[in-house]
Amino acid sequence: MKALPVAMLLALSAACVAAPKIDESRARPGEWGFRPGAGTVCEIDPPAFCWRPVMKAKGYEVRVERDGTAEPLFVATGLRLPAHRPPSTFGPGSYSWRVRVPGGAWSSARPFTIPEGATAFPLPARAEILGRIPEGHPRIFFRASDLPRLRELSTGRLADVWKKIVRKCEKMLAKPIDVSEPLTYRVDEVRGVNDDAWRKRWWGNRKRVIEVVDGAARLGSAWRISGDERFAKEGRRLLLAACGWNPKGATWASCTRLCRRSSPERTAPVRARSRSVEPAWRCCTGISRIASTTSSSC
């Protein structure tokens, strides 16, 4: 048997590792599908692009073209998730977009239109977002420069709101929150097998997670505004305890499902490892319910 030419061997090898193709089959009921779909009039500029995820894909690339032009108006590479919103607006006009796995074939072009008066809603690039985060703390819902105004509000227009926060904090001091780790799921508590038992365990874990981390946030807020070190000490106890929970234990499963319905500041600290305790603590002390009731300061 004659040996195959080197060029043929290389071609066969390349064919074996060809980039996977984009699945363009029609979305089934309950699936998100491709957005924007062909012929969509987008009231948001730029639109958010999404597509069906591809198994074993090492990334994605998106290309947007303005009608009547050969060169792409926008190209995004290195995307890890099957969704992307560009960092700048496109402006009114007619466009089309495609997606592919790097090295693979582009999907079919899907035309869309952005009308006059569309709401501008670009997503800043990651580097720009990170660059806006101040170095000091607090910095999540308000900054150190906002504290004087928040303290003024706590004795003025929002005095009643502030008193409620303090009462809840005092209650947590009088009756400390249980910080024992949520119970793990038993063998018979499996979703899809014994939904009632699984739901009962999940709901209990969910309540524990929210009670502990929300308590730390409320105490941290009260400490920042009042300067009462008792609140700081108890908030620290709660957050350090939560960060000590086994990240592969019950809170992992609970938080994975919980984060779809809850805010990141509730779920992220619970999954934090011990080396992240101090940064997580400093961040969470900036969360305030009062801040959410004010406008320009937050």
Contacts in CASP RR format, 6 or more apart in sequence:
PFRMAT RR
TARGET T0000
AUTHOR 0000-0000-0000
METHOD contacts of the structure
MODEL  1
MKALPVAMLLALSAACVAAPKIDESRARPGEWGFRPGAGTVCEIDPPAFC
WRPVMKAKGYEVRVERDGTAEPLFVATGLRLPAHRPPSTFGPGSYSWRVR
VPGGAWSSARPFTIPEGATAFPLPARAEILGRIPEGHPRIFFRASDLPRL
RELSTGRLADVWKKIVRKCEKMLAKPIDVSEPLTYRVDEVRGVNDDAWRK
RWWGNRKRVIEVVDGAARLGSAWRISGDERFAKEGRRLLLAACGWNPKGA
TWASCTRLCRRSSPERTAPVRARSRSVEPAWRCCTGISRIASTTSSSC
4 12 0 8 1.000
18 104 0 8 1.000
19 57 0 8 1.000
19 100 0 8 1.000
19 101 0 8 1.000
19 102 0 8 1.000
19 103 0 8 1.000
19 104 0 8 1.000
20 54 0 8 1.000
20 55 0 8 1.000
20 56 0 8 1.000
20 57 0 8 1.000
20 101 0 8 1.000
20 104 0 8 1.000
21 54 0 8 1.000
21 101 0 8 1.000
21 104 0 8 1.000
21 105 0 8 1.000
22 51 0 8 1.000
22 52 0 8 1.000
22 54 0 8 1.000
22 99 0 8 1.000
22 100 0 8 1.000
22 101 0 8 1.000
22 105 0 8 1.000
22 107 0 8 1.000
23 52 0 8 1.000
23 54 0 8 1.000
24 34 0 8 1.000
24 52 0 8 1.000
24 107 0 8 1.000
24 108 0 8 1.000
25 52 0 8 1.000
27 33 0 8 1.000
27 34 0 8 1.000
27 52 0 8 1.000
31 52 0 8 1.000
32 50 0 8 1.000
33 50 0 8 1.000
33 51 0 8 1.000
33 52 0 8 1.000
34 50 0 8 1.000
34 51 0 8 1.000
34 52 0 8 1.000
34 110 0 8 1.000
35 47 0 8 1.000
35 48 0 8 1.000
35 49 0 8 1.000
35 50 0 8 1.000
35 51 0 8 1.000
36 42 0 8 1.000
36 47 0 8 1.000
36 49 0 8 1.000
36 97 0 8 1.000
36 110 0 8 1.000
36 112 0 8 1.000
37 110 0 8 1.000
37 112 0 8 1.000
38 110 0 8 1.000
38 111 0 8 1.000
38 112 0 8 1.000
39 110 0 8 1.000
39 111 0 8 1.000
39 112 0 8 1.000
39 113 0 8 1.000
40 47 0 8 1.000
40 112 0 8 1.000
40 113 0 8 1.000
41 112 0 8 1.000
41 113 0 8 1.000
41 114 0 8 1.000
41 115 0 8 1.000
42 112 0 8 1.000
42 113 0 8 1.000
42 114 0 8 1.000
42 115 0 8 1.000
42 118 0 8 1.000
43 115 0 8 1.000
43 118 0 8 1.000
43 119 0 8 1.000
44 118 0 8 1.000
44 119 0 8 1.000
44 121 0 8 1.000
45 89 0 8 1.000
45 90 0 8 1.000
45 91 0 8 1.000
45 92 0 8 1.000
45 114 0 8 1.000
45 118 0 8 1.000
45 119 0 8 1.000
45 120 0 8 1.000
45 121 0 8 1.000
45 122 0 8 1.000
46 74 0 8 1.000
46 85 0 8 1.000
46 86 0 8 1.000
46 88 0 8 1.000
46 89 0 8 1.000
46 90 0 8 1.000
46 114 0 8 1.000
46 121 0 8 1.000
46 122 0 8 1.000
47 85 0 8 1.000
47 112 0 8 1.000
47 114 0 8 1.000
48 83 0 8 1.000
48 84 0 8 1.000
48 85 0 8 1.000
49 62 0 8 1.000
49 83 0 8 1.000
49 84 0 8 1.000
49 85 0 8 1.000
49 97 0 8 1.000
49 99 0 8 1.000
50 82 0 8 1.000
50 83 0 8 1.000
50 84 0 8 1.000
51 60 0 8 1.000
51 82 0 8 1.000
51 83 0 8 1.000
51 99 0 8 1.000
51 107 0 8 1.000
52 82 0 8 1.000
53 82 0 8 1.000
54 60 0 8 1.000
54 82 0 8 1.000
54 101 0 8 1.000
57 101 0 8 1.000
58 101 0 8 1.000
58 102 0 8 1.000
59 78 0 8 1.000
59 79 0 8 1.000
59 80 0 8 1.000
59 101 0 8 1.000
59 102 0 8 1.000
60 78 0 8 1.000
60 79 0 8 1.000
60 80 0 8 1.000
60 81 0 8 1.000
60 82 0 8 1.000
60 84 0 8 1.000
60 99 0 8 1.000
60 100 0 8 1.000
60 101 0 8 1.000
60 102 0 8 1.000
61 75 0 8 1.000
61 76 0 8 1.000
61 77 0 8 1.000
61 78 0 8 1.000
61 79 0 8 1.000
61 99 0 8 1.000
61 100 0 8 1.000
61 101 0 8 1.000
61 102 0 8 1.000
62 74 0 8 1.000
62 75 0 8 1.000
62 76 0 8 1.000
62 79 0 8 1.000
62 84 0 8 1.000
62 97 0 8 1.000
62 98 0 8 1.000
62 99 0 8 1.000
63 72 0 8 1.000
63 74 0 8 1.000
63 75 0 8 1.000
63 97 0 8 1.000
63 98 0 8 1.000
63 99 0 8 1.000
63 100 0 8 1.000
63 106 0 8 1.000
64 72 0 8 1.000
64 73 0 8 1.000
64 74 0 8 1.000
64 75 0 8 1.000
64 86 0 8 1.000
64 90 0 8 1.000
64 95 0 8 1.000
64 96 0 8 1.000
64 97 0 8 1.000
65 71 0 8 1.000
65 72 0 8 1.000
65 73 0 8 1.000
65 95 0 8 1.000
65 96 0 8 1.000
65 97 0 8 1.000
65 109 0 8 1.000
66 73 0 8 1.000
66 90 0 8 1.000
66 93 0 8 1.000
66 94 0 8 1.000
66 95 0 8 1.000
67 93 0 8 1.000
67 94 0 8 1.000
67 95 0 8 1.000
67 96 0 8 1.000
67 111 0 8 1.000
73 90 0 8 1.000
73 95 0 8 1.000
74 86 0 8 1.000
74 88 0 8 1.000
74 90 0 8 1.000
76 84 0 8 1.000
76 86 0 8 1.000
77 102 0 8 1.000
78 102 0 8 1.000
85 121 0 8 1.000
85 122 0 8 1.000
85 123 0 8 1.000
86 122 0 8 1.000
86 123 0 8 1.000
87 122 0 8 1.000
87 123 0 8 1.000
87 124 0 8 1.000
87 125 0 8 1.000
87 128 0 8 1.000
88 122 0 8 1.000
89 120 0 8 1.000
89 122 0 8 1.000
90 114 0 8 1.000
91 114 0 8 1.000
91 118 0 8 1.000
92 114 0 8 1.000
92 115 0 8 1.000
92 116 0 8 1.000
92 117 0 8 1.000
92 118 0 8 1.000
93 113 0 8 1.000
93 114 0 8 1.000
93 115 0 8 1.000
94 111 0 8 1.000
94 112 0 8 1.000
94 113 0 8 1.000
95 111 0 8 1.000
95 112 0 8 1.000
95 113 0 8 1.000
95 114 0 8 1.000
96 109 0 8 1.000
96 110 0 8 1.000
96 111 0 8 1.000
96 112 0 8 1.000
97 109 0 8 1.000
97 110 0 8 1.000
97 112 0 8 1.000
98 106 0 8 1.000
98 107 0 8 1.000
98 108 0 8 1.000
98 109 0 8 1.000
98 110 0 8 1.000
99 106 0 8 1.000
99 107 0 8 1.000
100 106 0 8 1.000
100 107 0 8 1.000
124 132 0 8 1.000
133 139 0 8 1.000
134 143 0 8 1.000
136 143 0 8 1.000
136 144 0 8 1.000
137 144 0 8 1.000
137 282 0 8 1.000
137 283 0 8 1.000
137 285 0 8 1.000
137 286 0 8 1.000
138 144 0 8 1.000
138 224 0 8 1.000
138 282 0 8 1.000
138 283 0 8 1.000
138 285 0 8 1.000
138 286 0 8 1.000
138 287 0 8 1.000
139 283 0 8 1.000
139 286 0 8 1.000
140 265 0 8 1.000
140 283 0 8 1.000
140 284 0 8 1.000
140 286 0 8 1.000
140 287 0 8 1.000
141 286 0 8 1.000
141 287 0 8 1.000
141 288 0 8 1.000
141 291 0 8 1.000
141 292 0 8 1.000
141 298 0 8 1.000
142 150 0 8 1.000
142 286 0 8 1.000
142 288 0 8 1.000
142 291 0 8 1.000
142 297 0 8 1.000
142 298 0 8 1.000
146 291 0 8 1.000
146 297 0 8 1.000
146 298 0 8 1.000
147 224 0 8 1.000
147 225 0 8 1.000
149 294 0 8 1.000
149 297 0 8 1.000
150 225 0 8 1.000
150 288 0 8 1.000
150 290 0 8 1.000
150 291 0 8 1.000
150 294 0 8 1.000
150 297 0 8 1.000
151 225 0 8 1.000
153 162 0 8 1.000
153 290 0 8 1.000
153 294 0 8 1.000
154 162 0 8 1.000
154 225 0 8 1.000
154 226 0 8 1.000
154 290 0 8 1.000
155 162 0 8 1.000
158 290 0 8 1.000
158 293 0 8 1.000
158 294 0 8 1.000
161 289 0 8 1.000
161 290 0 8 1.000
161 293 0 8 1.000
162 225 0 8 1.000
162 290 0 8 1.000
165 218 0 8 1.000
165 221 0 8 1.000
165 222 0 8 1.000
165 289 0 8 1.000
165 290 0 8 1.000
166 222 0 8 1.000
166 226 0 8 1.000
168 218 0 8 1.000
169 218 0 8 1.000
169 219 0 8 1.000
169 222 0 8 1.000
169 231 0 8 1.000
169 234 0 8 1.000
172 215 0 8 1.000
172 218 0 8 1.000
172 219 0 8 1.000
172 234 0 8 1.000
173 230 0 8 1.000
173 231 0 8 1.000
173 234 0 8 1.000
176 234 0 8 1.000
176 237 0 8 1.000
177 211 0 8 1.000
177 212 0 8 1.000
177 215 0 8 1.000
177 238 0 8 1.000
178 208 0 8 1.000
179 212 0 8 1.000
179 237 0 8 1.000
179 238 0 8 1.000
179 241 0 8 1.000
179 242 0 8 1.000
181 244 0 8 1.000
181 245 0 8 1.000
181 246 0 8 1.000
181 249 0 8 1.000
181 250 0 8 1.000
181 251 0 8 1.000
182 204 0 8 1.000
182 205 0 8 1.000
182 208 0 8 1.000
182 209 0 8 1.000
182 245 0 8 1.000
182 250 0 8 1.000
182 251 0 8 1.000
182 254 0 8 1.000
183 201 0 8 1.000
183 205 0 8 1.000
183 250 0 8 1.000
184 249 0 8 1.000
184 250 0 8 1.000
185 198 0 8 1.000
185 201 0 8 1.000
185 250 0 8 1.000
185 253 0 8 1.000
186 197 0 8 1.000
186 201 0 8 1.000
188 194 0 8 1.000
188 197 0 8 1.000
189 197 0 8 1.000
189 198 0 8 1.000
189 200 0 8 1.000
189 201 0 8 1.000
190 198 0 8 1.000
191 198 0 8 1.000
192 198 0 8 1.000
201 250 0 8 1.000
202 253 0 8 1.000
202 254 0 8 1.000
202 257 0 8 1.000
205 250 0 8 1.000
205 251 0 8 1.000
205 253 0 8 1.000
205 254 0 8 1.000
206 254 0 8 1.000
206 258 0 8 1.000
206 262 0 8 1.000
209 242 0 8 1.000
209 251 0 8 1.000
209 254 0 8 1.000
209 255 0 8 1.000
209 258 0 8 1.000
209 266 0 8 1.000
209 267 0 8 1.000
209 270 0 8 1.000
210 258 0 8 1.000
210 262 0 8 1.000
210 266 0 8 1.000
212 238 0 8 1.000
212 241 0 8 1.000
212 242 0 8 1.000
212 270 0 8 1.000
213 238 0 8 1.000
213 239 0 8 1.000
213 242 0 8 1.000
213 265 0 8 1.000
213 266 0 8 1.000
213 267 0 8 1.000
213 269 0 8 1.000
213 270 0 8 1.000
213 284 0 8 1.000
214 266 0 8 1.000
215 235 0 8 1.000
215 238 0 8 1.000
216 235 0 8 1.000
216 236 0 8 1.000
216 238 0 8 1.000
216 239 0 8 1.000
216 242 0 8 1.000
216 269 0 8 1.000
216 284 0 8 1.000
217 265 0 8 1.000
217 284 0 8 1.000
217 286 0 8 1.000
217 287 0 8 1.000
217 288 0 8 1.000
218 287 0 8 1.000
218 289 0 8 1.000
219 231 0 8 1.000
219 232 0 8 1.000
219 234 0 8 1.000
219 235 0 8 1.000
219 238 0 8 1.000
220 231 0 8 1.000
220 232 0 8 1.000
220 235 0 8 1.000
220 284 0 8 1.000
220 285 0 8 1.000
220 286 0 8 1.000
220 287 0 8 1.000
221 285 0 8 1.000
221 286 0 8 1.000
221 287 0 8 1.000
221 288 0 8 1.000
221 289 0 8 1.000
221 290 0 8 1.000
221 291 0 8 1.000
222 228 0 8 1.000
222 231 0 8 1.000
223 229 0 8 1.000
223 231 0 8 1.000
223 232 0 8 1.000
223 235 0 8 1.000
223 285 0 8 1.000
224 285 0 8 1.000
224 286 0 8 1.000
224 288 0 8 1.000
225 288 0 8 1.000
225 290 0 8 1.000
232 285 0 8 1.000
236 281 0 8 1.000
239 269 0 8 1.000
239 277 0 8 1.000
239 280 0 8 1.000
239 281 0 8 1.000
239 284 0 8 1.000
240 277 0 8 1.000
240 281 0 8 1.000
242 269 0 8 1.000
242 270 0 8 1.000
243 269 0 8 1.000
243 270 0 8 1.000
243 272 0 8 1.000
243 273 0 8 1.000
243 274 0 8 1.000
243 276 0 8 1.000
243 277 0 8 1.000
243 280 0 8 1.000
244 274 0 8 1.000
244 277 0 8 1.000
245 251 0 8 1.000
245 270 0 8 1.000
246 252 0 8 1.000
247 271 0 8 1.000
247 272 0 8 1.000
247 273 0 8 1.000
251 270 0 8 1.000
251 271 0 8 1.000
252 271 0 8 1.000
255 267 0 8 1.000
255 270 0 8 1.000
255 271 0 8 1.000
258 266 0 8 1.000
258 267 0 8 1.000
259 267 0 8 1.000
265 283 0 8 1.000
265 284 0 8 1.000
265 287 0 8 1.000
268 280 0 8 1.000
269 280 0 8 1.000
269 284 0 8 1.000
272 280 0 8 1.000
291 297 0 8 1.000
291 298 0 8 1.000
292 298 0 8 1.000
END
